[in-house]
Amino acid sequence: MTRYILAAIAGIWMADGLALLTVPLLVIKRVQESLLNSPQLLRWEAVGIGLGAILILWSGPIPYQPLWWITGGAMIIKGCFLTWGPAAWRTPLLDWCFAREAIDYRFFGLWLCMLAVLLLHALGLLHR
């Protein structure tokens, strides 16, 4: 069961990464519009907190363990900041993130795809 949940996390990273690689400005525009229409969407970052904790707790026996601890910790910190951080800090940071050029989002997408492939490799799902 643990492998499947970690593989699902890799699948989320891969889907997000491929979307950012192929149509970065459209993806970011949709996210920005969604947040403007419903700021409560940031509450979904609590899911990221949970997935980060799962990544930290369940990645013990798989390769690249320090990478998963750092990534899980970053997921938890980001999720806590976006969920409970003061709006005076959160809003300027989100505005800065939404004002980036397409190449910046593509690099982030490439990073997400790399994490997904490494996690699937660590789980033994890419080779026999």
N, C-alpha and C positions, 0 to 999 in steps of 0.2 A: 504494500500500500504506500509506503514511504517513497519508493522510487516513482510511482505514478504521480504523486502530488508534486514531487520535485520536477518531473518531466512536464507537468502542466505549467509550472512556473516558467520553465524553458520555452514552452509553447507560447505563453503570453509575451515573453520577451521577443521571441522570433516574429510573432505577428506585428507587434508594435514596431520593431526594428525594420521589418520589410516595408511597412506603411510609411515610415519616416524616410526610408531610402528612395522609395518610388514617387511619392506625392507629398513631400514634407510640408509645403505651404498650405495645401488643402487640409491636411490633418490638423495642423496647428490652428488654422482658421476655424475649423469645426470645434476644436477644444475651447478656443477663446469664446466663440459664440455660445457654446453650451454653458460655460461658466458665467457669462454675462446674463444669460436667461435664467440660470438656476445656480446661484452661488453655493447652495447646499450640496452640490456634487462633490465638493471637497471633502465631505464626510466619508466618501468612498475610499479616501486615502487610508482609512482605518483598516481596510482589507490589505493594503500594502504593508501596514505595520504587522499584521498577522502573518503574511507571507514571508516577510523579513525574519520574523521570529522562527518560523518553520525552517527557513533556510539555515539559520544559525544552529538550531537544535538538531536537525536531522542530517546535516552535511558532515558529521563527524567521520564516518567511515569511508567517505569518497575522496578521490584525489582533488588537489587544488584547494584543500580545506581553508587556508588563510584567505583565499579569494572569496569564498562563500561567506566567511565571517564578516569580511569588510563590506561585501555587497549587501548582506542582510542587515548589517548595522546602518549602512547608508539608507536602505529602504525604510528602516524604522525611524531614523532621524528625519528624513524627508516627509514621511507620513505624519509624524507628530507635529512637525512645523506647519504643514499645510492644513492639518485638522484643527490644531489648537493654538497655533501661533498668532500673535497679534496682527490684526489687519493692517496696521501701520507699517509693519515689516513685510508681510506677505504680499500685499498689493504691488508695491514697487518691484519686488523680485519677480512676480508673475508678469508684470508689464515689460520688464527687461527681457525675460525669457521669450515672450511673444514677439518681441521686436528683432529677433535674431534673423540672420539671412539663411536661405535654404541650405547652404553648405554646412552650417552649424548643426542643423537638424539631421542632415545626412550622416555626419560624423557620430552623432548620438545614436542614430539608427544602426550604424555599423557596429558600434560598441554593444548595443543590445543584442544584435545577431551573434556577435562573438561570444557574449556571455551564454547565450542559448546553446550554441554549438559546444562550448566547453562543458556546460552542465550535462548535456546529453552524452558527450564523450565520457565524462567522469562517471556517469551512471551505467556506462557500458551499452548504451543503446545505439551507438553509431558503428560499432565493430563487433566482431564475433571472435 
